[in-house]
């Protein structure tokens, strides 16, 4: 499953783990495969079931304001 790192950041910050969230923000690619990075998710104690596939993620990204650029 392909996920966006902002999901990890949001989960970590909600747990009060700002240092880990900062590391994820700084060092991980924007999108990554959960299967390929299963060890990282396990280290961060984030279950793949807690994440949403990029294709299913309804949250707009930066710059996506739902406005037609024309």
C-alpha atoms as an extended CHARMM CRD file, in Angstrom:
* protein
*
        70  EXT
         1         1  UNK       CA              0.0000000000        0.0000000000        0.0000000000  PROA      1               0.0000000000
         2         2  UNK       CA              1.3080000000        3.4500000000       -0.9050000000  PROA      2               0.0000000000
         3         3  UNK       CA              0.8460000000        6.0490000000        1.8550000000  PROA      3               0.0000000000
         4         4  UNK       CA              1.8040000000        9.6760000000        2.3840000000  PROA      4               0.0000000000
         5         5  UNK       CA              4.1590000000       10.5330000000        5.2450000000  PROA      5               0.0000000000
         6         6  UNK       CA              1.7810000000       13.2390000000        6.5200000000  PROA      6               0.0000000000
         7         7  UNK       CA             -0.3180000000       10.3980000000        7.9620000000  PROA      7               0.0000000000
         8         8  UNK       CA              2.6190000000        9.2040000000       10.0490000000  PROA      8               0.0000000000
         9         9  UNK       CA              3.3860000000       12.7520000000       11.1380000000  PROA      9               0.0000000000
        10        10  UNK       CA             -0.2210000000       13.3200000000       12.2260000000  PROA      10              0.0000000000
        11        11  UNK       CA             -0.2900000000       10.0580000000       14.2290000000  PROA      11              0.0000000000
        12        12  UNK       CA              3.0590000000       10.7300000000       15.9080000000  PROA      12              0.0000000000
        13        13  UNK       CA              2.1610000000       14.3150000000       16.8400000000  PROA      13              0.0000000000
        14        14  UNK       CA             -1.1760000000       13.1600000000       18.2740000000  PROA      14              0.0000000000
        15        15  UNK       CA              0.8430000000       10.8640000000       20.5590000000  PROA      15              0.0000000000
        16        16  UNK       CA              3.1110000000       13.7090000000       21.6350000000  PROA      16              0.0000000000
        17        17  UNK       CA              6.0810000000       12.2340000000       19.7180000000  PROA      17              0.0000000000
        18        18  UNK       CA              7.1860000000       15.4590000000       18.0690000000  PROA      18              0.0000000000
        19        19  UNK       CA             10.8400000000       14.4210000000       17.7000000000  PROA      19              0.0000000000
        20        20  UNK       CA              9.8770000000       11.3110000000       15.7560000000  PROA      20              0.0000000000
        21        21  UNK       CA              7.3820000000       13.2990000000       13.6950000000  PROA      21              0.0000000000
        22        22  UNK       CA             10.1080000000       15.8260000000       12.8560000000  PROA      22              0.0000000000
        23        23  UNK       CA             12.4180000000       12.9920000000       11.7890000000  PROA      23              0.0000000000
        24        24  UNK       CA              9.7280000000       11.4780000000        9.5280000000  PROA      24              0.0000000000
        25        25  UNK       CA              9.0290000000       14.8840000000        8.0130000000  PROA      25              0.0000000000
        26        26  UNK       CA             12.6980000000       15.5320000000        7.3560000000  PROA      26              0.0000000000
        27        27  UNK       CA             13.9620000000       12.1000000000        6.2430000000  PROA      27              0.0000000000
        28        28  UNK       CA             11.1810000000       10.0860000000        4.6260000000  PROA      28              0.0000000000
        29        29  UNK       CA             10.0060000000       10.4650000000        1.0430000000  PROA      29              0.0000000000
        30        30  UNK       CA              6.5600000000       12.0330000000        0.6290000000  PROA      30              0.0000000000
        31        31  UNK       CA              5.0290000000        8.6740000000       -0.3450000000  PROA      31              0.0000000000
        32        32  UNK       CA              6.2510000000        5.1940000000        0.5300000000  PROA      32              0.0000000000
        33        33  UNK       CA              5.2400000000        1.5240000000        0.4100000000  PROA      33              0.0000000000
        34        34  UNK       CA              4.0840000000        0.0820000000        3.7310000000  PROA      34              0.0000000000
        35        35  UNK       CA              5.2420000000       -3.4180000000        2.8030000000  PROA      35              0.0000000000
        36        36  UNK       CA              8.7220000000       -2.2480000000        1.9220000000  PROA      36              0.0000000000
        37        37  UNK       CA              8.9740000000       -0.1460000000        5.0990000000  PROA      37              0.0000000000
        38        38  UNK       CA              7.1800000000       -2.5090000000        7.5030000000  PROA      38              0.0000000000
        39        39  UNK       CA             10.1260000000       -2.4350000000        9.9210000000  PROA      39              0.0000000000
        40        40  UNK       CA              9.9900000000        1.3490000000       10.1380000000  PROA      40              0.0000000000
        41        41  UNK       CA              6.2560000000        1.2840000000       10.8410000000  PROA      41              0.0000000000
        42        42  UNK       CA              6.8430000000       -1.3420000000       13.5170000000  PROA      42              0.0000000000
        43        43  UNK       CA              9.5770000000        0.7990000000       15.0970000000  PROA      43              0.0000000000
        44        44  UNK       CA              7.2110000000        3.7850000000       15.1210000000  PROA      44              0.0000000000
        45        45  UNK       CA              4.4470000000        1.5080000000       16.4870000000  PROA      45              0.0000000000
        46        46  UNK       CA              2.0930000000        2.4000000000       13.6480000000  PROA      46              0.0000000000
        47        47  UNK       CA             -0.0920000000       -0.3690000000       12.2680000000  PROA      47              0.0000000000
        48        48  UNK       CA             -0.5990000000       -0.3880000000        8.4970000000  PROA      48              0.0000000000
        49        49  UNK       CA             -4.3380000000       -0.6610000000        9.2490000000  PROA      49              0.0000000000
        50        50  UNK       CA             -4.1370000000        2.8650000000       10.7330000000  PROA      50              0.0000000000
        51        51  UNK       CA             -3.0470000000        4.2730000000        7.3690000000  PROA      51              0.0000000000
        52        52  UNK       CA             -4.9770000000        5.1330000000        4.2070000000  PROA      52              0.0000000000
        53        53  UNK       CA             -3.7590000000        4.2740000000        0.7130000000  PROA      53              0.0000000000
        54        54  UNK       CA             -2.7340000000        7.3820000000       -1.2540000000  PROA      54              0.0000000000
        55        55  UNK       CA             -5.3710000000        6.5850000000       -3.8780000000  PROA      55              0.0000000000
        56        56  UNK       CA             -8.0650000000        6.5150000000       -1.1770000000  PROA      56              0.0000000000
        57        57  UNK       CA             -6.7970000000        9.5360000000        0.7860000000  PROA      57              0.0000000000
        58        58  UNK       CA             -9.4730000000       12.2220000000        0.5080000000  PROA      58              0.0000000000
        59        59  UNK       CA             -7.4480000000       14.8390000000        2.3910000000  PROA      59              0.0000000000
        60        60  UNK       CA             -6.2570000000       17.5480000000        0.0030000000  PROA      60              0.0000000000
        61        61  UNK       CA             -2.5480000000       18.0370000000       -0.2600000000  PROA      61              0.0000000000
        62        62  UNK       CA             -0.7530000000       21.3570000000       -0.0290000000  PROA      62              0.0000000000
        63        63  UNK       CA             -1.7680000000       23.5040000000       -2.9490000000  PROA      63              0.0000000000
        64        64  UNK       CA             -4.9360000000       21.4700000000       -3.5860000000  PROA      64              0.0000000000
        65        65  UNK       CA             -7.6160000000       23.8850000000       -2.4890000000  PROA      65              0.0000000000
        66        66  UNK       CA            -10.3840000000       22.4520000000       -4.6210000000  PROA      66              0.0000000000
        67        67  UNK       CA            -10.3210000000       25.5710000000       -6.7710000000  PROA      67              0.0000000000
        68        68  UNK       CA            -10.1040000000       25.3620000000      -10.5350000000  PROA      68              0.0000000000
        69        69  UNK       CA             -6.9140000000       27.1010000000      -11.6350000000  PROA      69              0.0000000000
        70        70  UNK       CA             -8.7560000000       28.0860000000      -14.8020000000  PROA      70              0.0000000000
